[in-house]
């Protein structure tokens, strides 16, 4: 038989357990960047196909291997697609809410074909750098995507659709 004192103890323990859970969860919040496409439509100079010409550190760029087509296509609905030189990839892009100059790109998938080692190495590096992009500069004929706080750059020229 449950007495009033036992019920009171159970209630106290439940309140303590609930308080502990609430305190633990409130200390585990995560800051999240909100990406949006509505308030900051893509500049017309960003949309379309861009062919990669060189990539790597700002002071020591590496040219794209001959006979490989590495490119990115930006669409106004927040999608990207392209080729890493061997495989096709696709993903999304957007601006950080309230910071229309801060660009984020995320790759959600790619094909898995095998190519010569040099091409695969270039593709891997390109896709890694593309996923770290945080800023851009475009003048209509050239697009530069900066990553790692501007220490690295992917330099593109306007491609043919």
C-alpha positions as CSV (number, residue, x, y, z in Angstrom):
1,X,0.0,0.0,0.0
2,X,1.3,3.4,-1.0
3,X,1.3,6.0,1.7
4,X,1.1,9.8,1.4
5,X,4.8,10.0,2.4
6,X,5.8,7.6,-0.4
7,X,3.8,9.5,-3.0
8,X,5.4,12.7,-1.8
9,X,8.9,11.2,-2.1
10,X,8.1,10.0,-5.7
11,X,6.9,13.5,-6.6
12,X,10.0,15.1,-5.3
13,X,12.2,12.6,-7.2
14,X,10.3,13.2,-10.4
15,X,10.7,17.0,-10.0
16,X,14.4,16.6,-9.4
17,X,14.8,14.3,-12.4
18,X,12.9,16.6,-14.7
19,X,14.9,19.6,-13.5
20,X,18.2,17.8,-14.1
21,X,17.1,16.8,-17.7
22,X,16.0,20.4,-18.4
23,X,19.3,21.8,-17.1
24,X,21.3,19.3,-19.1
25,X,19.5,20.0,-22.3
26,X,19.7,23.7,-21.9
27,X,23.5,23.5,-21.7
28,X,23.6,21.5,-24.9
29,X,22.2,24.0,-27.3
30,X,23.9,24.3,-30.7
31,X,24.3,27.5,-32.7
32,X,23.0,26.8,-36.2
33,X,23.5,28.9,-39.3
34,X,20.2,29.5,-41.1
35,X,20.4,29.4,-44.9
36,X,17.9,31.2,-46.9
37,X,17.2,31.9,-50.5
38,X,14.2,34.2,-50.2
39,X,15.6,37.5,-48.8
40,X,18.9,37.3,-50.8
41,X,18.2,36.1,-54.4
42,X,21.3,35.0,-56.2
43,X,23.1,37.8,-58.0
44,X,22.6,37.3,-61.8
45,X,26.4,37.0,-62.1
46,X,26.4,33.8,-60.0
47,X,23.8,31.8,-61.9
48,X,24.8,29.4,-64.7
49,X,27.8,27.3,-65.5
50,X,31.3,28.1,-64.3
51,X,34.4,26.2,-65.5
52,X,37.2,25.7,-63.0
53,X,40.6,27.1,-64.1
54,X,42.7,26.8,-60.9
55,X,42.3,26.0,-57.2
56,X,44.3,25.9,-54.0
57,X,46.1,28.4,-51.8
58,X,45.6,32.0,-52.9
59,X,49.4,32.5,-53.4
60,X,50.1,29.2,-55.2
61,X,47.1,28.1,-57.3
62,X,47.1,24.8,-59.1
63,X,45.8,24.7,-62.7
64,X,43.2,22.1,-63.6
65,X,44.6,19.0,-65.3
66,X,44.4,19.2,-69.1
67,X,41.6,17.3,-70.8
68,X,39.4,17.4,-67.6
69,X,36.2,19.4,-67.3
70,X,35.6,20.5,-63.8
71,X,32.6,22.8,-63.4
72,X,29.7,24.0,-61.2
73,X,26.2,25.1,-62.2
74,X,24.3,27.4,-59.9
75,X,20.5,27.5,-60.2
76,X,18.2,30.1,-58.8
77,X,16.3,27.5,-56.7
78,X,19.4,26.8,-54.5
79,X,20.8,23.8,-56.3
80,X,24.3,23.1,-57.7
81,X,25.5,20.4,-60.0
82,X,28.5,19.8,-62.0
83,X,31.5,17.6,-62.7
84,X,34.6,17.1,-60.6
85,X,36.5,15.9,-63.7
86,X,35.4,12.3,-63.4
87,X,32.2,12.1,-61.4
88,X,29.0,14.1,-61.5
89,X,28.0,15.8,-58.2
90,X,24.9,17.6,-56.9
91,X,24.0,19.6,-53.8
92,X,22.7,22.9,-52.6
93,X,23.8,26.4,-51.9
94,X,22.5,29.5,-50.1
95,X,23.4,32.6,-48.3
96,X,23.6,32.8,-44.5
97,X,20.5,34.6,-43.2
98,X,21.2,38.3,-42.6
99,X,24.6,38.0,-44.3
100,X,24.0,37.9,-48.0
101,X,27.7,37.9,-48.8
102,X,28.3,34.7,-46.8
103,X,27.8,31.8,-49.2
104,X,27.5,28.2,-48.2
105,X,27.7,25.2,-50.5
106,X,27.0,21.6,-49.5
107,X,27.4,18.5,-51.6
108,X,24.8,15.9,-51.1
109,X,25.9,13.2,-53.5
110,X,28.0,12.2,-56.5
111,X,28.5,9.3,-58.8
112,X,31.2,6.8,-57.9
113,X,33.1,6.1,-61.1
114,X,36.8,5.4,-61.0
115,X,39.3,7.4,-63.1
116,X,43.1,7.8,-63.3
117,X,44.7,8.6,-59.9
118,X,45.6,12.2,-60.8
119,X,42.1,13.0,-61.9
120,X,40.6,11.4,-58.8
121,X,43.0,13.3,-56.6
122,X,42.1,16.6,-58.3
123,X,38.4,15.8,-58.0
124,X,38.6,14.9,-54.3
125,X,40.5,18.1,-53.5
126,X,38.1,20.3,-55.6
127,X,35.0,18.8,-53.9
128,X,36.5,19.2,-50.4
129,X,37.4,22.8,-51.1
130,X,34.0,23.5,-52.6
131,X,32.3,22.3,-49.4
132,X,34.3,24.8,-47.4
133,X,33.4,27.9,-49.4
134,X,32.3,30.9,-47.4
135,X,32.6,33.9,-49.7
136,X,32.5,34.7,-53.4
137,X,33.4,37.5,-55.9
138,X,32.0,37.6,-59.4
139,X,32.3,40.1,-62.2
140,X,30.3,38.3,-64.9
141,X,33.2,36.6,-66.6
142,X,35.1,35.3,-63.6
143,X,33.9,33.8,-60.3
144,X,36.1,33.3,-57.3
145,X,34.9,31.1,-54.4
146,X,37.0,31.6,-51.2
147,X,37.4,29.0,-48.5
148,X,39.3,28.7,-45.2
149,X,38.9,32.4,-44.4
150,X,40.2,33.5,-47.8
151,X,43.4,31.4,-47.7
152,X,42.2,29.3,-50.6
153,X,40.4,30.1,-53.8
154,X,38.6,28.3,-56.6
155,X,38.8,30.4,-59.7
156,X,36.2,29.9,-62.5
157,X,35.4,31.4,-65.8
158,X,32.0,31.6,-67.3
159,X,31.2,28.3,-69.0
160,X,29.1,27.4,-72.0
161,X,25.7,25.9,-70.9
